[in-house]
Amino acid sequence: MNGVIGVEVAELAAGTTTIKTGPGVFVGLVMKPDGANAVTVDVYDNTAGSGKRIGGGRVPSTSSGVLPPSLVGASFGVGLTVVVAGTGAAVFVYYV
């Protein structure tokens, strides 16, 4: 084994999306607003958009953001659900 881990990526728009059911690791995310609207993201260890929050953030309309390193690598047991608020935003979620 060479130590390389396959990381999955999900591209999300506004709304609530369950990306994975069962255990895994939330690696991080990139938030890209459309230039006119801010984007807010909440990441949950659940199969619904509520419960134990394991990450997220908010980025103003004129920039893009990367989840702070202190939150990268959060494990989840129930599932990985992401709530994105922000018209026109693109959010990329990385997980294993």
N, C-alpha and C positions, 0 to 999 in steps of 0.2 A: 504494500500500500504506500502511495506517495504522499499522503496527508492532504490531498485535495478533496474538498467537500463540494458536492454539487449544490448550488443555491438556486432556488426557484424564484422567479420574478412574476409579479402580477401587476398589470397596468390598470388603474382604476379611475373612474370619473366620479362625479358627485353621487352620493347614495351610501347605502350600507351593504357590504359584501362579506360573506363568510368565505374566506380563501381556503381554509383547511379545517377539517374536523379531526380531533384527536391531538396527541402531543407533537411538539416540534419546537423550533427556536426561531423567534423573530429576530432577524439580522439587522434590519434597518429600513429606512425609506427615504425617498427623494420626493419633495413637493414642488411642483412647478405651476404657479398661477398663470392666468392668461394675459396678464399685463393690465387688466382693468379691475379684477376682483381678487380679494385675499383668499387663501385656502386654509382651512382648519382640518386636522386629521386626528382622530382618536383610534387607538389600537387596543383591542380587548382580548383577554383570554376567555373566550366564550364563543358560542355559536349564534349570539345575538349582539346587537350594538349597545350593550350595557354590561355591567358587572365589573370584574377586575380589570382595570386599565393598566396596560403594560407599556404604553408609549404614545407618542403623538406630538403635535405641535401646531403652530400657526405661522404662516408666512405672509407678509404684506403683498399687495398686488404687483409691485414692481421688482420683485426679486424671486429667487428660488432658494429652497432650503434643504438641508440634509439633517437627519435626526442626530442630535448630539451624541457623541461617542459613549457617554455614560449610560445610555439606554440601549445600546446595541448589544445583542446577545441575550435578550430576555426570553426565558423558556416559557412555554404555555402547555397546558395539559388538556383543557376542554376543547379548544379550537382557536383559530385566529380569525377574528372579525375586525374589519376596518370601516370606520365611518368617515366619509369625506364630505365636507361642506365647502362649497365655493364653485360658482358657475364657471365653466370653462377650464377648470384645473385638471392637471394630469398628475397622478400620484403613482409612484413605482414602489412596490413593497417587496422586500427581499426576505426570504424565509427558507428554512429547511425542515 
